[in-house]
Structure formats: structure tokens, C-alpha cells
Amino acid sequence: MASGTIVKLEEYLHTSYEPDREYLDGELVQRNVGIIKHAYLQSLLCAYFFQRRRAWNILPLVEVRVRIRKSRYRIPDICVVSANLPDGDVLTCPPLVWIEILSPEDRPLRVQEKIREVLDFGCPWVWVIDPETMESRVYTPQSDFAPENGVFRIPGTEIAIPLAELES
């Protein structure tokens, strides 16, 4: 997965990669890009959030660079931020929700490492979804669990995403 390429932070921040890469302590790390089911689910989720952005006071962002720490930048498949479009070129505050859609090449240990890093950064909700089976898992700083009845919910808000019904 790692490309083995070492670059300076300023170069990373001023360079576009196709596909974009994560930056982990000076090393460019190639992300596993999705296949059609991955891209389709990503589109459905983003559209679902976007249609409800005003009612839920949120904004979905696709594949944006997020500064986890000074020399670590991660890229979620989708993240959801509260309220308005953030300032700047990269996200520097934890989003409300970080969504990872698994690719066939994703390795469990690497996914778990990313989840832990995102939670340690302060993101309260990480949602990991397998686009092949539509199974998912939600991670919080306190626990992890399968969404009840396949619906991802954020308690105390109206946010509820019925994964199986997205195509309806």
C-alpha cells in the first residue's frame, strides 16, 4: 500500500495526485481506490447527506484531506461536518462523521489503525461499510457496534441513514 515516496509536507500540500494520497510522517501512502460498487455507494451516501444538509445542519465532503496531526493527513471516502463549509484547503478539525467504504485491497489491520487514529483525532463517529455485502460497523471512542436494523443513527440528532434503503 505504501508507495515508499518521501516528500516534504509543503510539496504534498501543493501537489495534486491522481488518485490523491495520504501523507503519513513524510511518506506518501497510496489509497486503495474503489471499484464501481464502492463509487456507487459513495455517491448514494453523499447524495443522501446532501439532500438533508439544511435539515440536519451538516455538509458532506468527499475525499478531502484532513490534517490529523502536524505531519499526518488522512483522506476519508466521505466525511460529514457540522454546519457550514470549513475555511482553508484542508480540514483541520474533526468531522462529525468519518465514512470509510472498504475496497477489495483494504487490509483489516490498516483499516483498524486508521479508525483508531481518526477517533484519537476527536472524530466522534467512524462508519465503515463493505459495499459488497452492505454490512457496516460504527466506531466511537467508547465502543464499536453494528448499526441497529442497518440504520446508522447519531443519538440526540435527526441523523439516521438506512443503508439498505439508499437506492429507493
Secondary structure, DSSP 8 states (H G I E B T S, - for coil): -EEEEE--HHHHHT---SS-EEEETTEEEE-----HHHHHHHHHHHHHHHHTHHHHTEEEEES--EEEETTEEE--SEEEEESS--SSSSB-S--SEEEEE--TT--HHHHHHHHHHHHHHT-SEEEEE-TTT--EEEE-SS-EE--GGGEEE-TTSS-EEEGGGTT-
